Amino acid sequence: MTQRSLAEVVGRTLTERGLTLATSESLTGGLLGATITGVPGASQYYVGGVVVYATEQKARIGGVDPAVLRKHGVISEQTAVEMVVGVQELTGADYALAASGVAGPAPQEGHQPGEVWIAVIGPRVGTMQPSPTALRFQFEGEREPVREQTVQAALRMLLDLLDPIKRD
């Protein structure tokens, strides 16, 4: 499936269920939100997101505890999890996606280009906070393909959470 068709399936599924989505992105620099909003009618389900490209912005507006950044670094499961929880709390969205990693061309914090952590979280049920899921990816290619692969993987993770049957 292409990014566009994945975004369309995600959008249709969210719309049919009356659910909302928010994003917190770093290495994609807004590409995830742009892909989602590239689908006509996205305003029915996409409430917005944050681009927390600089490390300090992950703490300031991304919801990441500075101690997590010091201990685990920007490219970590813990940072992606705190980003996804942070944006869900900030926006009140039912579902949220977050991505942090290295697009390249140079390594960052000892992590090679293409290393990406993506986190997804589902809706609260009553007073119960859902547990986020985070996965590590090692994408190949130059900067732009890494960013595009990140968007595709994030949409697939969300689609798997929403409706595993719709996955290719």
Backbone hydrogen bonds, N-H to C=O, Kabsch-Sander energy under -0.5 kcal/mol:
donor,donor_aa,acceptor,acceptor_aa,energy
6,L,2,T,-2.6
7,A,3,Q,-2.8
8,E,4,R,-2.2
9,V,5,S,-2.3
10,V,6,L,-2.7
11,G,7,A,-2.6
12,R,8,E,-2.7
13,T,9,V,-2.5
14,L,10,V,-2.7
15,T,11,G,-2.7
16,E,12,R,-2.7
17,R,13,T,-1.5
18,G,14,L,-0.7
18,G,15,T,-1.1
19,L,14,L,-2.6
21,L,45,Y,-2.7
22,A,95,Y,-1.4
23,T,48,G,-1.4
24,S,97,L,-2.1
25,E,50,V,-2.6
26,S,99,A,-1.5
29,G,26,S,-1.9
31,L,28,T,-2.1
34,A,30,G,-2.6
35,T,31,L,-2.4
36,I,32,L,-2.3
37,T,33,G,-2.7
38,G,34,A,-0.8
39,V,36,I,-1.2
42,A,39,V,-1.7
44,Q,41,G,-2.2
45,Y,42,A,-1.7
46,Y,42,A,-3.3
47,V,21,L,-2.6
47,V,45,Y,-0.7
48,G,21,L,-0.8
50,V,23,T,-2.2
52,V,25,E,-2.3
52,V,50,V,-0.6
53,Y,51,V,-0.7
57,Q,54,A,-0.8
58,K,54,A,-1.1
58,K,55,T,-0.9
59,A,55,T,-0.9
60,R,56,E,-2.7
61,I,57,Q,-2.3
62,G,57,Q,-1.6
63,G,59,A,-0.5
64,V,58,K,-2.5
68,V,65,D,-1.2
69,L,65,D,-1.6
70,R,66,P,-2.3
71,K,67,A,-2.4
72,H,68,V,-3.1
73,G,68,V,-0.9
73,G,69,L,-1.0
76,S,74,V,-1.4
80,A,76,S,-2.1
81,V,77,E,-2.5
82,E,78,Q,-2.4
83,M,79,T,-2.4
84,V,80,A,-2.2
85,V,81,V,-2.4
86,G,82,E,-2.4
87,V,83,M,-2.3
88,Q,84,V,-1.7
89,E,85,V,-2.5
90,L,86,G,-2.5
91,T,87,V,-2.2
92,G,88,Q,-2.4
95,Y,20,T,-2.3
96,A,121,I,-1.8
97,L,22,A,-1.9
98,A,119,A,-2.3
99,A,24,S,-1.8
100,S,117,W,-2.4
102,V,115,E,-2.4
103,A,101,G,-0.5
108,Q,111,H,-2.2
111,H,108,Q,-2.7
114,G,102,V,-3.5
115,E,112,Q,-1.9
116,V,114,G,-0.5
116,V,137,F,-2.5
117,W,100,S,-3.1
118,I,135,L,-2.4
119,A,98,A,-2.5
120,V,133,T,-2.4
121,I,96,A,-2.0
125,V,128,M,-1.7
126,G,124,R,-0.6
128,M,125,V,-2.1
133,T,120,V,-2.7
135,L,118,I,-2.6
137,F,116,V,-3.1
139,F,114,G,-2.8
146,V,142,E,-1.9
147,R,143,R,-2.1
148,E,144,E,-2.5
149,Q,145,P,-2.7
150,T,146,V,-1.9
151,V,147,R,-2.0
152,Q,148,E,-2.3
153,A,149,Q,-2.6
154,A,150,T,-2.5
155,L,151,V,-2.4
156,R,152,Q,-2.2
157,M,153,A,-2.5
158,L,154,A,-2.3
159,L,155,L,-2.6
160,D,156,R,-2.8
161,L,157,M,-1.8
162,L,158,L,-2.8
163,D,159,L,-3.4
166,K,163,D,-1.8
167,R,164,P,-1.0
